[in-house]
Amino acid sequence: MEQKVIYNGQVLTLTRFWATGEPCLWITDPQQIGMPKMEFVGGYPNEYCIFLKNLTETELARITSPDGVPLDVKEELRQL
């Protein structure tokens, strides 16, 4: 299951990386590839994500639901 979230003003998809199962924030728009900590992870040009393990606690706290409610990321990941 995937979930749309807001991080640094951008709509991203909270999901698990298909190859490893690691939690990540997946792009929803090609213009997001320039975001800090965004990594190219695939063979297709649109396969970019930010791995949550690379975010600080402060950065993780910036992840919200689309309506701006802060998310308990660990709880959300249990449901993915």
PDB file of N, CA, C and O in Angstrom:
ATOM      1  N   MET A   1       0.846  -1.179   0.000  1.00  0.00           N
ATOM      2  CA  MET A   1       0.000   0.000   0.000  1.00  0.00           C
ATOM      3  C   MET A   1       0.888   1.237   0.000  1.00  0.00           C
ATOM      4  O   MET A   1       1.932   1.263   0.652  1.00  0.00           O
ATOM      5  N   GLU A   2       0.481   2.223  -0.709  1.00  0.00           N
ATOM      6  CA  GLU A   2       1.203   3.476  -0.803  1.00  0.00           C
ATOM      7  C   GLU A   2       0.358   4.579  -0.208  1.00  0.00           C
ATOM      8  O   GLU A   2      -0.865   4.469  -0.113  1.00  0.00           O
ATOM      9  N   GLN A   3       1.036   5.651   0.195  1.00  0.00           N
ATOM     10  CA  GLN A   3       0.314   6.772   0.784  1.00  0.00           C
ATOM     11  C   GLN A   3       0.914   8.075   0.287  1.00  0.00           C
ATOM     12  O   GLN A   3       2.131   8.255   0.329  1.00  0.00           O
ATOM     13  N   LYS A   4       0.069   8.988  -0.186  1.00  0.00           N
ATOM     14  CA  LYS A   4       0.528  10.317  -0.579  1.00  0.00           C
ATOM     15  C   LYS A   4       0.835  11.111   0.683  1.00  0.00           C
ATOM     16  O   LYS A   4       0.057  11.108   1.637  1.00  0.00           O
ATOM     17  N   VAL A   5       1.984  11.795   0.675  1.00  0.00           N
ATOM     18  CA  VAL A   5       2.407  12.616   1.804  1.00  0.00           C
ATOM     19  C   VAL A   5       2.985  13.923   1.268  1.00  0.00           C
ATOM     20  O   VAL A   5       3.237  14.068   0.071  1.00  0.00           O
ATOM     21  N   ILE A   6       3.189  14.867   2.181  1.00  0.00           N
ATOM     22  CA  ILE A   6       3.850  16.124   1.854  1.00  0.00           C
ATOM     23  C   ILE A   6       5.192  16.137   2.571  1.00  0.00           C
ATOM     24  O   ILE A   6       5.268  15.861   3.768  1.00  0.00           O
ATOM     25  N   TYR A   7       6.244  16.458   1.836  1.00  0.00           N
ATOM     26  CA  TYR A   7       7.578  16.611   2.414  1.00  0.00           C
ATOM     27  C   TYR A   7       8.237  17.797   1.714  1.00  0.00           C
ATOM     28  O   TYR A   7       8.358  17.817   0.489  1.00  0.00           O
ATOM     29  N   ASN A   8       8.656  18.772   2.493  1.00  0.00           N
ATOM     30  CA  ASN A   8       9.278  19.996   1.949  1.00  0.00           C
ATOM     31  C   ASN A   8       8.418  20.637   0.857  1.00  0.00           C
ATOM     32  O   ASN A   8       8.932  21.099  -0.162  1.00  0.00           O
ATOM     33  N   GLY A   9       7.111  20.656   1.085  1.00  0.00           N
ATOM     34  CA  GLY A   9       6.194  21.310   0.158  1.00  0.00           C
ATOM     35  C   GLY A   9       5.877  20.519  -1.099  1.00  0.00           C
ATOM     36  O   GLY A   9       5.196  21.029  -1.989  1.00  0.00           O
ATOM     37  N   GLN A  10       6.350  19.294  -1.191  1.00  0.00           N
ATOM     38  CA  GLN A  10       6.132  18.464  -2.376  1.00  0.00           C
ATOM     39  C   GLN A  10       5.272  17.251  -2.036  1.00  0.00           C
ATOM     40  O   GLN A  10       5.405  16.667  -0.960  1.00  0.00           O
ATOM     41  N   VAL A  11       4.389  16.878  -2.959  1.00  0.00           N
ATOM     42  CA  VAL A  11       3.603  15.654  -2.802  1.00  0.00           C
ATOM     43  C   VAL A  11       4.471  14.493  -3.277  1.00  0.00           C
ATOM     44  O   VAL A  11       4.895  14.447  -4.432  1.00  0.00           O
ATOM     45  N   LEU A  12       4.725  13.562  -2.369  1.00  0.00           N
ATOM     46  CA  LEU A  12       5.507  12.364  -2.665  1.00  0.00           C
ATOM     47  C   LEU A  12       4.704  11.149  -2.218  1.00  0.00           C
ATOM     48  O   LEU A  12       3.690  11.291  -1.535  1.00  0.00           O
ATOM     49  N   THR A  13       5.146   9.972  -2.596  1.00  0.00           N
ATOM     50  CA  THR A  13       4.473   8.744  -2.194  1.00  0.00           C
ATOM     51  C   THR A  13       5.323   8.021  -1.160  1.00  0.00           C
ATOM     52  O   THR A  13       6.462   7.645  -1.436  1.00  0.00           O
ATOM     53  N   LEU A  14       4.763   7.827   0.034  1.00  0.00           N
ATOM     54  CA  LEU A  14       5.418   7.023   1.065  1.00  0.00           C
ATOM     55  C   LEU A  14       5.166   5.566   0.711  1.00  0.00           C
ATOM     56  O   LEU A  14       4.020   5.121   0.649  1.00  0.00           O
ATOM     57  N   THR A  15       6.241   4.831   0.479  1.00  0.00           N
ATOM     58  CA  THR A  15       6.121   3.448   0.033  1.00  0.00           C
ATOM     59  C   THR A  15       7.378   2.681   0.434  1.00  0.00           C
ATOM     60  O   THR A  15       8.216   3.187   1.181  1.00  0.00           O
ATOM     61  N   ARG A  16       7.495   1.485  -0.058  1.00  0.00           N
ATOM     62  CA  ARG A  16       8.721   0.700   0.128  1.00  0.00           C
ATOM     63  C   ARG A  16       9.364   0.507  -1.242  1.00  0.00           C
ATOM     64  O   ARG A  16       8.681   0.241  -2.231  1.00  0.00           O
ATOM     65  N   PHE A  17      10.687   0.647  -1.283  1.00  0.00           N
ATOM     66  CA  PHE A  17      11.419   0.491  -2.536  1.00  0.00           C
ATOM     67  C   PHE A  17      11.235  -0.930  -3.046  1.00  0.00           C
ATOM     68  O   PHE A  17      11.457  -1.889  -2.307  1.00  0.00           O
ATOM     69  N   TRP A  18      10.836  -1.071  -4.288  1.00  0.00           N
ATOM     70  CA  TRP A  18      10.473  -2.364  -4.863  1.00  0.00           C
ATOM     71  C   TRP A  18      11.595  -3.395  -4.797  1.00  0.00           C
ATOM     72  O   TRP A  18      11.314  -4.588  -4.678  1.00  0.00           O
ATOM     73  N   ALA A  19      12.855  -2.974  -4.871  1.00  0.00           N
ATOM     74  CA  ALA A  19      13.956  -3.943  -4.929  1.00  0.00           C
ATOM     75  C   ALA A  19      14.393  -4.461  -3.566  1.00  0.00           C
ATOM     76  O   ALA A  19      14.863  -5.593  -3.453  1.00  0.00           O
ATOM     77  N   THR A  20      14.241  -3.635  -2.522  1.00  0.00           N
ATOM     78  CA  THR A  20      14.778  -4.013  -1.208  1.00  0.00           C
ATOM     79  C   THR A  20      13.754  -3.993  -0.083  1.00  0.00           C
ATOM     80  O   THR A  20      13.989  -4.560   0.984  1.00  0.00           O
ATOM     81  N   GLY A  21      12.619  -3.341  -0.317  1.00  0.00           N
ATOM     82  CA  GLY A  21      11.621  -3.205   0.738  1.00  0.00           C
ATOM     83  C   GLY A  21      11.900  -2.064   1.696  1.00  0.00           C
ATOM     84  O   GLY A  21      11.164  -1.874   2.664  1.00  0.00           O
ATOM     85  N   GLU A  22      12.967  -1.293   1.436  1.00  0.00           N
ATOM     86  CA  GLU A  22      13.287  -0.167   2.318  1.00  0.00           C
ATOM     87  C   GLU A  22      12.255   0.945   2.159  1.00  0.00           C
ATOM     88  O   GLU A  22      11.821   1.230   1.043  1.00  0.00           O
ATOM     89  N   PRO A  23      11.855   1.578   3.272  1.00  0.00           N
ATOM     90  CA  PRO A  23      10.898   2.679   3.185  1.00  0.00           C
ATOM     91  C   PRO A  23      11.510   3.890   2.486  1.00  0.00           C
ATOM     92  O   PRO A  23      12.677   4.229   2.686  1.00  0.00           O
ATOM     93  N   CYS A  24      10.689   4.524   1.665  1.00  0.00           N
ATOM     94  CA  CYS A  24      11.182   5.678   0.911  1.00  0.00           C
ATOM     95  C   CYS A  24      10.038   6.607   0.525  1.00  0.00           C
ATOM     96  O   CYS A  24       8.860   6.272   0.643  1.00  0.00           O
ATOM     97  N   LEU A  25      10.433   7.783   0.061  1.00  0.00           N
ATOM     98  CA  LEU A  25       9.515   8.765  -0.504  1.00  0.00           C
ATOM     99  C   LEU A  25       9.771   8.784  -2.006  1.00  0.00           C
ATOM    100  O   LEU A  25      10.853   9.171  -2.449  1.00  0.00           O
ATOM    101  N   TRP A  26       8.775   8.366  -2.794  1.00  0.00           N
ATOM    102  CA  TRP A  26       8.898   8.208  -4.245  1.00  0.00           C
ATOM    103  C   TRP A  26       8.379   9.458  -4.940  1.00  0.00           C
ATOM    104  O   TRP A  26       7.396  10.050  -4.496  1.00  0.00           O
ATOM    105  N   ILE A  27       9.032   9.866  -6.030  1.00  0.00           N
ATOM    106  CA  ILE A  27       8.603  11.065  -6.747  1.00  0.00           C
ATOM    107  C   ILE A  27       7.211  10.885  -7.352  1.00  0.00           C
ATOM    108  O   ILE A  27       6.801   9.778  -7.702  1.00  0.00           O
ATOM    109  N   THR A  28       6.502  12.004  -7.464  1.00  0.00           N
ATOM    110  CA  THR A  28       5.224  12.019  -8.172  1.00  0.00           C
ATOM    111  C   THR A  28       5.291  12.960  -9.369  1.00  0.00           C
ATOM    112  O   THR A  28       4.350  13.044 -10.159  1.00  0.00           O
ATOM    113  N   ASP A  29       6.421  13.673  -9.498  1.00  0.00           N
ATOM    114  CA  ASP A  29       6.606  14.651 -10.568  1.00  0.00           C
ATOM    115  C   ASP A  29       8.096  14.653 -10.935  1.00  0.00           C
ATOM    116  O   ASP A  29       8.940  14.731 -10.041  1.00  0.00           O
ATOM    117  N   PRO A  30       8.438  14.569 -12.218  1.00  0.00           N
ATOM    118  CA  PRO A  30       9.845  14.542 -12.609  1.00  0.00           C
ATOM    119  C   PRO A  30      10.660  15.739 -12.109  1.00  0.00           C
ATOM    120  O   PRO A  30      11.877  15.632 -11.958  1.00  0.00           O
ATOM    121  N   GLN A  31      10.013  16.864 -11.854  1.00  0.00           N
ATOM    122  CA  GLN A  31      10.738  18.039 -11.366  1.00  0.00           C
ATOM    123  C   GLN A  31      11.279  17.835  -9.952  1.00  0.00           C
ATOM    124  O   GLN A  31      12.102  18.626  -9.493  1.00  0.00           O
ATOM    125  N   GLN A  32      10.836  16.800  -9.263  1.00  0.00           N
ATOM    126  CA  GLN A  32      11.283  16.541  -7.892  1.00  0.00           C
ATOM    127  C   GLN A  32      12.655  15.868  -7.826  1.00  0.00           C
ATOM    128  O   GLN A  32      13.201  15.711  -6.734  1.00  0.00           O
ATOM    129  N   ILE A  33      13.214  15.475  -8.945  1.00  0.00           N
ATOM    130  CA  ILE A  33      14.491  14.758  -8.902  1.00  0.00           C
ATOM    131  C   ILE A  33      15.624  15.612  -8.343  1.00  0.00           C
ATOM    132  O   ILE A  33      16.658  15.072  -7.951  1.00  0.00           O
ATOM    133  N   GLY A  34      15.455  16.916  -8.298  1.00  0.00           N
ATOM    134  CA  GLY A  34      16.482  17.801  -7.760  1.00  0.00           C
ATOM    135  C   GLY A  34      16.391  18.032  -6.264  1.00  0.00           C
ATOM    136  O   GLY A  34      17.197  18.771  -5.700  1.00  0.00           O
ATOM    137  N   MET A  35      15.416  17.406  -5.614  1.00  0.00           N
ATOM    138  CA  MET A  35      15.270  17.592  -4.166  1.00  0.00           C
ATOM    139  C   MET A  35      16.487  17.023  -3.432  1.00  0.00           C
ATOM    140  O   MET A  35      17.075  16.037  -3.878  1.00  0.00           O
ATOM    141  N   PRO A  36      16.868  17.646  -2.302  1.00  0.00           N
ATOM    142  CA  PRO A  36      17.977  17.100  -1.519  1.00  0.00           C
ATOM    143  C   PRO A  36      17.713  15.645  -1.112  1.00  0.00           C
ATOM    144  O   PRO A  36      16.602  15.286  -0.722  1.00  0.00           O
ATOM    145  N   LYS A  37      18.744  14.834  -1.213  1.00  0.00           N
ATOM    146  CA  LYS A  37      18.755  13.417  -0.831  1.00  0.00           C
ATOM    147  C   LYS A  37      17.978  12.512  -1.783  1.00  0.00           C
ATOM    148  O   LYS A  37      17.829  11.318  -1.522  1.00  0.00           O
ATOM    149  N   MET A  38      17.482  13.077  -2.890  1.00  0.00           N
ATOM    150  CA  MET A  38      16.789  12.271  -3.901  1.00  0.00           C
ATOM    151  C   MET A  38      17.834  11.457  -4.662  1.00  0.00           C
ATOM    152  O   MET A  38      18.872  11.984  -5.061  1.00  0.00           O
ATOM    153  N   GLU A  39      17.551  10.162  -4.860  1.00  0.00           N
ATOM    154  CA  GLU A  39      18.496   9.264  -5.533  1.00  0.00           C
ATOM    155  C   GLU A  39      17.838   8.590  -6.729  1.00  0.00           C
ATOM    156  O   GLU A  39      16.656   8.247  -6.694  1.00  0.00           O
ATOM    157  N   PHE A  40      18.616   8.408  -7.779  1.00  0.00           N
ATOM    158  CA  PHE A  40      18.170   7.611  -8.918  1.00  0.00           C
ATOM    159  C   PHE A  40      18.309   6.146  -8.524  1.00  0.00           C
ATOM    160  O   PHE A  40      19.388   5.717  -8.117  1.00  0.00           O
ATOM    161  N   VAL A  41      17.232   5.374  -8.640  1.00  0.00           N
ATOM    162  CA  VAL A  41      17.240   4.002  -8.121  1.00  0.00           C
ATOM    163  C   VAL A  41      16.830   2.941  -9.137  1.00  0.00           C
ATOM    164  O   VAL A  41      16.660   1.777  -8.772  1.00  0.00           O
ATOM    165  N   GLY A  42      16.672   3.313 -10.384  1.00  0.00           N
ATOM    166  CA  GLY A  42      16.193   2.303 -11.313  1.00  0.00           C
ATOM    167  C   GLY A  42      16.747   2.447 -12.707  1.00  0.00           C
ATOM    168  O   GLY A  42      17.661   3.229 -12.969  1.00  0.00           O
ATOM    169  N   GLY A  43      16.169   1.672 -13.585  1.00  0.00           N
ATOM    170  CA  GLY A  43      16.565   1.698 -14.977  1.00  0.00           C
ATOM    171  C   GLY A  43      15.726   2.647 -15.809  1.00  0.00           C
ATOM    172  O   GLY A  43      16.118   3.014 -16.917  1.00  0.00           O
ATOM    173  N   TYR A  44      14.589   3.044 -15.294  1.00  0.00           N
ATOM    174  CA  TYR A  44      13.718   3.973 -15.996  1.00  0.00           C
ATOM    175  C   TYR A  44      14.006   5.389 -15.516  1.00  0.00           C
ATOM    176  O   TYR A  44      14.405   5.573 -14.366  1.00  0.00           O
ATOM    177  N   PRO A  45      13.814   6.394 -16.367  1.00  0.00           N
ATOM    178  CA  PRO A  45      14.170   7.762 -15.990  1.00  0.00           C
ATOM    179  C   PRO A  45      13.339   8.348 -14.846  1.00  0.00           C
ATOM    180  O   PRO A  45      13.727   9.369 -14.278  1.00  0.00           O
ATOM    181  N   ASN A  46      12.222   7.739 -14.497  1.00  0.00           N
ATOM    182  CA  ASN A  46      11.364   8.297 -13.443  1.00  0.00           C
ATOM    183  C   ASN A  46      11.498   7.556 -12.119  1.00  0.00           C
ATOM    184  O   ASN A  46      10.647   7.713 -11.243  1.00  0.00           O
ATOM    185  N   GLU A  47      12.533   6.762 -11.952  1.00  0.00           N
ATOM    186  CA  GLU A  47      12.686   5.977 -10.725  1.00  0.00           C
ATOM    187  C   GLU A  47      13.657   6.668  -9.767  1.00  0.00           C
ATOM    188  O   GLU A  47      14.856   6.391  -9.748  1.00  0.00           O
ATOM    189  N   TYR A  48      13.090   7.574  -8.978  1.00  0.00           N
ATOM    190  CA  TYR A  48      13.835   8.333  -7.983  1.00  0.00           C
ATOM    191  C   TYR A  48      13.103   8.256  -6.657  1.00  0.00           C
ATOM    192  O   TYR A  48      11.873   8.233  -6.612  1.00  0.00           O
ATOM    193  N   CYS A  49      13.872   8.216  -5.575  1.00  0.00           N
ATOM    194  CA  CYS A  49      13.256   8.269  -4.252  1.00  0.00           C
ATOM    195  C   CYS A  49      14.246   8.795  -3.222  1.00  0.00           C
ATOM    196  O   CYS A  49      15.451   8.864  -3.464  1.00  0.00           O
ATOM    197  N   ILE A  50      13.702   9.161  -2.070  1.00  0.00           N
ATOM    198  CA  ILE A  50      14.486   9.533  -0.899  1.00  0.00           C
ATOM    199  C   ILE A  50      14.294   8.408   0.103  1.00  0.00           C
ATOM    200  O   ILE A  50      13.172   8.155   0.542  1.00  0.00           O
ATOM    201  N   PHE A  51      15.374   7.730   0.471  1.00  0.00           N
ATOM    202  CA  PHE A  51      15.270   6.676   1.473  1.00  0.00           C
ATOM    203  C   PHE A  51      15.139   7.305   2.854  1.00  0.00           C
ATOM    204  O   PHE A  51      15.901   8.204   3.211  1.00  0.00           O
ATOM    205  N   LEU A  52      14.171   6.830   3.625  1.00  0.00           N
ATOM    206  CA  LEU A  52      13.933   7.407   4.948  1.00  0.00           C
ATOM    207  C   LEU A  52      15.142   7.252   5.858  1.00  0.00           C
ATOM    208  O   LEU A  52      15.349   8.079   6.746  1.00  0.00           O
ATOM    209  N   LYS A  53      15.943   6.213   5.659  1.00  0.00           N
ATOM    210  CA  LYS A  53      17.132   6.011   6.496  1.00  0.00           C
ATOM    211  C   LYS A  53      18.137   7.149   6.322  1.00  0.00           C
ATOM    212  O   LYS A  53      19.014   7.332   7.167  1.00  0.00           O
ATOM    213  N   ASN A  54      18.018   7.914   5.236  1.00  0.00           N
ATOM    214  CA  ASN A  54      18.933   9.026   4.979  1.00  0.00           C
ATOM    215  C   ASN A  54      18.424  10.354   5.524  1.00  0.00           C
ATOM    216  O   ASN A  54      19.099  11.375   5.398  1.00  0.00           O
ATOM    217  N   LEU A  55      17.237  10.347   6.129  1.00  0.00           N
ATOM    218  CA  LEU A  55      16.667  11.569   6.699  1.00  0.00           C
ATOM    219  C   LEU A  55      16.953  11.639   8.193  1.00  0.00           C
ATOM    220  O   LEU A  55      16.976  10.619   8.881  1.00  0.00           O
ATOM    221  N   THR A  56      17.170  12.850   8.682  1.00  0.00           N
ATOM    222  CA  THR A  56      17.348  13.059  10.116  1.00  0.00           C
ATOM    223  C   THR A  56      15.985  12.997  10.799  1.00  0.00           C
ATOM    224  O   THR A  56      14.951  13.001  10.130  1.00  0.00           O
ATOM    225  N   GLU A  57      15.983  12.940  12.107  1.00  0.00           N
ATOM    226  CA  GLU A  57      14.716  12.960  12.856  1.00  0.00           C
ATOM    227  C   GLU A  57      13.938  14.237  12.545  1.00  0.00           C
ATOM    228  O   GLU A  57      12.714  14.206  12.418  1.00  0.00           O
ATOM    229  N   THR A  58      14.644  15.350  12.423  1.00  0.00           N
ATOM    230  CA  THR A  58      13.993  16.625  12.100  1.00  0.00           C
ATOM    231  C   THR A  58      13.340  16.560  10.727  1.00  0.00           C
ATOM    232  O   THR A  58      12.216  17.030  10.548  1.00  0.00           O
ATOM    233  N   GLU A  59      14.039  15.981   9.759  1.00  0.00           N
ATOM    234  CA  GLU A  59      13.481  15.857   8.413  1.00  0.00           C
ATOM    235  C   GLU A  59      12.297  14.900   8.399  1.00  0.00           C
ATOM    236  O   GLU A  59      11.301  15.164   7.726  1.00  0.00           O
ATOM    237  N   LEU A  60      12.385  13.803   9.124  1.00  0.00           N
ATOM    238  CA  LEU A  60      11.258  12.863   9.208  1.00  0.00           C
ATOM    239  C   LEU A  60      10.027  13.538   9.793  1.00  0.00           C
ATOM    240  O   LEU A  60       8.902  13.240   9.394  1.00  0.00           O
ATOM    241  N   ALA A  61      10.240  14.444  10.738  1.00  0.00           N
ATOM    242  CA  ALA A  61       9.123  15.142  11.377  1.00  0.00           C
ATOM    243  C   ALA A  61       8.414  16.090  10.413  1.00  0.00           C
ATOM    244  O   ALA A  61       7.294  16.520  10.687  1.00  0.00           O
ATOM    245  N   ARG A  62       9.050  16.419   9.293  1.00  0.00           N
ATOM    246  CA  ARG A  62       8.439  17.307   8.292  1.00  0.00           C
ATOM    247  C   ARG A  62       7.479  16.574   7.357  1.00  0.00           C
ATOM    248  O   ARG A  62       6.802  17.211   6.550  1.00  0.00           O
ATOM    249  N   ILE A  63       7.410  15.262   7.452  1.00  0.00           N
ATOM    250  CA  ILE A  63       6.503  14.490   6.596  1.00  0.00           C
ATOM    251  C   ILE A  63       5.103  14.579   7.186  1.00  0.00           C
ATOM    252  O   ILE A  63       4.880  14.228   8.344  1.00  0.00           O
ATOM    253  N   THR A  64       4.163  15.053   6.372  1.00  0.00           N
ATOM    254  CA  THR A  64       2.781  15.216   6.832  1.00  0.00           C
ATOM    255  C   THR A  64       1.816  14.534   5.869  1.00  0.00           C
ATOM    256  O   THR A  64       2.176  14.149   4.756  1.00  0.00           O
ATOM    257  N   SER A  65       0.588  14.401   6.335  1.00  0.00           N
ATOM    258  CA  SER A  65      -0.483  13.950   5.446  1.00  0.00           C
ATOM    259  C   SER A  65      -0.776  15.090   4.468  1.00  0.00           C
ATOM    260  O   SER A  65      -0.325  16.214   4.689  1.00  0.00           O
ATOM    261  N   PRO A  66      -1.519  14.825   3.398  1.00  0.00           N
ATOM    262  CA  PRO A  66      -1.838  15.890   2.444  1.00  0.00           C
ATOM    263  C   PRO A  66      -2.564  17.083   3.065  1.00  0.00           C
ATOM    264  O   PRO A  66      -2.494  18.193   2.537  1.00  0.00           O
ATOM    265  N   ASP A  67      -3.262  16.862   4.183  1.00  0.00           N
ATOM    266  CA  ASP A  67      -3.954  17.982   4.832  1.00  0.00           C
ATOM    267  C   ASP A  67      -3.111  18.642   5.922  1.00  0.00           C
ATOM    268  O   ASP A  67      -3.623  19.449   6.697  1.00  0.00           O
ATOM    269  N   GLY A  68      -1.809  18.299   5.986  1.00  0.00           N
ATOM    270  CA  GLY A  68      -0.892  18.989   6.879  1.00  0.00           C
ATOM    271  C   GLY A  68      -0.723  18.408   8.264  1.00  0.00           C
ATOM    272  O   GLY A  68      -0.014  18.988   9.085  1.00  0.00           O
ATOM    273  N   VAL A  69      -1.350  17.280   8.550  1.00  0.00           N
ATOM    274  CA  VAL A  69      -1.232  16.655   9.866  1.00  0.00           C
ATOM    275  C   VAL A  69       0.089  15.882   9.930  1.00  0.00           C
ATOM    276  O   VAL A  69       0.344  15.042   9.067  1.00  0.00           O
ATOM    277  N   PRO A  70       0.937  16.149  10.939  1.00  0.00           N
ATOM    278  CA  PRO A  70       2.195  15.403  11.055  1.00  0.00           C
ATOM    279  C   PRO A  70       1.933  13.902  11.161  1.00  0.00           C
ATOM    280  O   PRO A  70       0.982  13.471  11.813  1.00  0.00           O
ATOM    281  N   LEU A  71       2.788  13.115  10.511  1.00  0.00           N
ATOM    282  CA  LEU A  71       2.627  11.662  10.515  1.00  0.00           C
ATOM    283  C   LEU A  71       3.595  11.009  11.484  1.00  0.00           C
ATOM    284  O   LEU A  71       4.726  11.464  11.658  1.00  0.00           O
ATOM    285  N   ASP A  72       3.142   9.953  12.103  1.00  0.00           N
ATOM    286  CA  ASP A  72       4.035   9.065  12.837  1.00  0.00           C
ATOM    287  C   ASP A  72       4.549   8.091  11.781  1.00  0.00           C
ATOM    288  O   ASP A  72       3.911   7.079  11.491  1.00  0.00           O
ATOM    289  N   VAL A  73       5.703   8.406  11.213  1.00  0.00           N
ATOM    290  CA  VAL A  73       6.212   7.654  10.069  1.00  0.00           C
ATOM    291  C   VAL A  73       6.384   6.177  10.399  1.00  0.00           C
ATOM    292  O   VAL A  73       6.059   5.321   9.577  1.00  0.00           O
ATOM    293  N   LYS A  74       6.886   5.869  11.578  1.00  0.00           N
ATOM    294  CA  LYS A  74       7.080   4.462  11.949  1.00  0.00           C
ATOM    295  C   LYS A  74       5.752   3.711  11.961  1.00  0.00           C
ATOM    296  O   LYS A  74       5.681   2.566  11.515  1.00  0.00           O
ATOM    297  N   GLU A  75       4.707   4.349  12.467  1.00  0.00           N
ATOM    298  CA  GLU A  75       3.382   3.719  12.484  1.00  0.00           C
ATOM    299  C   GLU A  75       2.854   3.550  11.058  1.00  0.00           C
ATOM    300  O   GLU A  75       2.298   2.507  10.715  1.00  0.00           O
ATOM    301  N   GLU A  76       3.032   4.573  10.242  1.00  0.00           N
ATOM    302  CA  GLU A  76       2.567   4.494   8.854  1.00  0.00           C
ATOM    303  C   GLU A  76       3.278   3.361   8.115  1.00  0.00           C
ATOM    304  O   GLU A  76       2.660   2.661   7.312  1.00  0.00           O
ATOM    305  N   LEU A  77       4.567   3.177   8.379  1.00  0.00           N
ATOM    306  CA  LEU A  77       5.325   2.120   7.704  1.00  0.00           C
ATOM    307  C   LEU A  77       4.855   0.738   8.119  1.00  0.00           C
ATOM    308  O   LEU A  77       4.904  -0.197   7.320  1.00  0.00           O
ATOM    309  N   ARG A  78       4.407   0.598   9.341  1.00  0.00           N
ATOM    310  CA  ARG A  78       3.880  -0.704   9.777  1.00  0.00           C
ATOM    311  C   ARG A  78       2.654  -1.087   8.953  1.00  0.00           C
ATOM    312  O   ARG A  78       2.373  -2.270   8.758  1.00  0.00           O
ATOM    313  N   GLN A  79       1.936  -0.089   8.477  1.00  0.00           N
ATOM    314  CA  GLN A  79       0.713  -0.344   7.720  1.00  0.00           C
ATOM    315  C   GLN A  79       0.971  -0.546   6.223  1.00  0.00           C
ATOM    316  O   GLN A  79       0.070  -0.954   5.491  1.00  0.00           O
ATOM    317  N   LEU A  80       2.192  -0.263   5.768  1.00  0.00           N
ATOM    318  CA  LEU A  80       2.503  -0.423   4.336  1.00  0.00           C
ATOM    319  C   LEU A  80       2.746  -1.878   3.995  1.00  0.00           C
ATOM    320  O   LEU A  80       3.020  -2.203   2.840  1.00  0.00           O
TER     321      LEU A  80
END
